[in-house]
């Protein structure tokens, strides 16, 4: 089923016995998604379909209030064609990244990417920004508002999941004929312990792989594709990652503009929380209890949404201070 935008939900919520009306762009989107059909004899009014009623009820349950309770968002001016496409393209990606030539996964796959002048224009308009030391552009809250209003995309803050690393790892990859160490393993494949694998499976159910990071006791926050060699370091060791490095990684990841869930032990959470004060840590008890909760999260969409609702509330509460 198509998801409603806030504007579409508001138009349906204000229906009069199933007859709905609103901004022409909003109604056109609702027609295209099968939520309404034109009402005979009145070109500006539409009749809600069964799909429209179901989508509205789902929206209310998901957000906990009626769409009419939302403050009205002013409709921003429409960007020139390529800039508009860049913002809408980013809104359709889980990581909300505006793809440029530096986005190698997109570029080398022959997918849509945008040239530097377009990226600079989108950034100058306030619809995208860089995080920390990163050169990549990601949507800002204003960019998400634009995508909702002008692109009809129900986009929200990114949903990041950080998981603890583990003691069990693949064997050392050995050395080549020149005595150099062979390439390491992608971080997403390095850790082999049952506890870490349980965390990873829950993370895969919670969000997109591009938004999963592993909290390495040696390296800090690493993405799943980063090559790593096996290591034997734990939190508290002399070689363990410093809090300053964690803060730098969190800034570059843009955790301030994301809902963040951490799956792992409290020692790792304590290291993360100064840099990510709105961190949600839903696991409690020992490792066995953690694995049980992760299994529940994999199997129960309602539990996953409850975790994300709690993460969003923590983010909003911190932002309001």
N, C-alpha and C positions, 0 to 999 in steps of 0.2 A: 504493500500500500504506500502511496505517496504521503510524505509528511507535510503537514500544513506549515506555512510561514506564519509569523505572528499576525501579519496583515490579513491573510486568508482566514485564520482562526477568528479574528475579530469580526470580519464580514459575515461569517457563518453564525457567530454567536449572537449577532444583532438581527437574526432572521425574524420575520413576521410570519408565523405559522408555516415555516419552510420556505418562504420567499426571502431571498438575500440580495443585497446590492452593495456596491462599493466602488473603489477606484477602478477604472477600466482595465488597467494592467493587472490588478489583483483578481478581478473577475475572469479575465482571459486565462490566467494561470489556473484558476479553479476549474474552468471549463476543460482546459487541456488535461487536467489531472482526474477528470471525471467526478469532481465533487459537486458540481452544479450543472444544470442545463438551462438554456435560455427559456424564459417564461413566455408562452404564447401571448401576443397582444401587448407586451411591454418590453421594449428593447433594452431597457436599463435594469430590469429585474430578472433574477434567475431563481429556479427552483432547486432546492437541495436534493441530491440523490441519497440513496441508502449509504453509499460510500462516504458521502459528505457528512452525514450524521455520525457515522462510526468514527471518522477521522476527528471530528470535533470532540466527541466523548473521550477518545484516546488522548487528545491534546489536553483536555481538562484534567484527566487522571495523571498525566505525566508531569504537568506543571503545577498542579495543586491549586489552581485558581482559574477563573474565567478569563478569556482573552480580553474582555472589556476592562478588566482591572489593570491591564498594561498601560503605562504611559504612552501616549502617541509619539511615534518617532517621526521627526520631520523628514520628508523625502528629499534626499540630496540631488543636486543637478546631475544629469547623466554625463558620464565621461565620454570622450571621443572613442570611437569603435574599438581600437586595439587595446587601449587602456581599460575600457569596460570589460573586454574579454579576459584581460590579465587578472583583474580582481575576481571575476566570476570563476575563472579556472582555479585560482587559489582556493576559493571558498568550497570548491568541489573536492579538494584534496584533504585527507585527514590531518596532514601536518600544516595545512594552510600556507604552504610555501608558494611564492610567486615564481614559477620556473623560468630561470634564465639559462645562459649557456653553461654556468657553473654547476647546474643541476645535472650531473652526469647520467644518472639513471634515466632521466627524461631525454636529454640531448642525444645520447648514443642509441636510445631505443627508437629514435625518429619521431618522438611525440612532440606535442605543441610546447614551444618555449618562446620567450619574448626577449627582444634586444634591449641593450642598455638604455637607450633613450626612453623606451616605454617604462622600464623599471624606475628610472629616475623621476619620471612624471607621476607615476603612481605613488612613489614615496613622497614627493613634494606635495601631493594632494592630501597627505596624511592617512592614506589607506593601507600603507605597508611600512614596515620598519625593520631594522636589523637588531639582533640581540647580541649583547656582549661583543666578543671578538669575531662573531660570524659576519660574513659578507652577504649571506642570503637574506632575501626579503620575505617577511611573513605578514599576514594580515594583522592590522590593528583592530581594536574595537570599532573604530569608525569604518574600517574596511568591511568588517562583518555586517555592520548596519547597512552599508551600501549594497552588499550582496543580497541581503534580505529584501531590501526595498526595490532595488533595480534589477536583481537577478532572480528573485523568487526562490532563493535557496535558504533553507532553515539551518543556518550555520550558527554554531555556538563556540565557546572557548574550546581550545584543544584539550584532549583528555590524555594526559601523560601517566604512564605507569612505570615506576622504578622498582626493580626487584633486587634482592640481595644476591651476591655471588655465592660460591660454595667451595668447600674443600676438595671435593672430587673433581678431577680434571683429566682431560686426555693426556696421553704420554708425551714427553718431549719429542718434537718432530725430527730431531737428529741434525746431522751436518751434511753439507754437500761435499763434492770432491775437492773444493778449495778450502775446506775447513770453516766455512761460514754456516751459521744456523739456518736451517730450512725455514720457510715461511710458517708463521703461526697459524692458529685456527681463528675463524670468525668468532667473536665473543659469544654469539648466540649458539655456537656449537661446542665451545671449550668446556663448559661445566657439565659434569655427568652425574652428579649426586641426585638421589631421589628427591631430596628436599628442594633443591634448586629447580629441578624439572617440574615439580608441582607448582612452584611459584610461576614459572614460565608459562605453563599451560593456562593458569588462571589469567595471567597478563594477556595472553593471546585472545582469550575470551572477552577481556575488558576493553581492548583498544587495538588499533592498527599496529603492525610491527614497526612502522616508522616512528611511533610514539612510545616505544619501549626502550628503557635504558637499564643497564646493569650497574649496580653500585659495587664496583670492584674495590676491595680493600687496598689494592696497590695503585690502580689507575684512576679511580674516581668514577664519574658517570660516563659510561661508554655505550655507543650504539651497537646493535647486534652484528653489524658488518665489520667492525674494526678488528683487524688481525691482532691476536694476543698470543704470547707464549705462556705455557704453564708457569705458575709461580706459587710460592708458599709464604703468604703474608696474611695476617689477620689484623682486624681493628685493634689498635693499641700497640702494635709492633713498631719498632723504630723506623722501619721502611714504609709504614702505612701512609695512605694519602692524607695530606694536611687539610684542615678545615678551609684554609684560604683557597686551595685548589678546588674543593667542592663548591665554594661560593662562585668561583670563576666559571665552572662548568654549568652551574644552575643559571647564571646570568646569560651565558651563551645559548643555553637551551630555551630561554625565555619563560622560565617557570612562573614568573610574576603574572603572566597573562595566560595561565593554564590551570585547569583543575588537575591536582596531582594526587595519585594514590601510591603508597609505598607498601610493598609486600616483603616482609622479612622481620628480623629480630630488632629489639629495641636499641641495641648498641648501634646498629646502622642508622636507625631512625633518629637517634640523638645526634649523630654526626650530620645528618641531612637537615634537621629542623631549623638551625640558625639561618641557613641559606634559603629554606623553603618553609616559612612559618605557617603556611596554610596546608601543610602536608597532612593527608588523611591516612591513618594507619589502622585498617579494619581488623587485622589479625591480633589475636590475644591467646595467652596460654603458651604451651610449649610447642616444639616442632610438630608433634603429632596433631595437636589441635590446629596448627597452621595449615597442615596438609588437608585436614578435614574441611576447613573453611574454604580452602582453594578449590577443592572438589565440588563443594556446594555452589561456589560462584560459577564454576564452569557449567554446571547443570541448571542453574536457576537464573534466568534473565532478570527476574524481579529483585533478587539479591544484588546483582551487578548494578542495576539502576539505583538501588538504595545506597550503595557505596558511592556512586557518582553524585547523587543528591547531597550526601553528607560532605563530599569533597567540594562541591559548588558552594554549599553554605559556609564552609570554612574560608573559601576564597573571598566570598562576598563580605563575611564578617571582618576579615583582615583588611580588605580594601576600604571598609567604612571607618576604620580607626584613624 
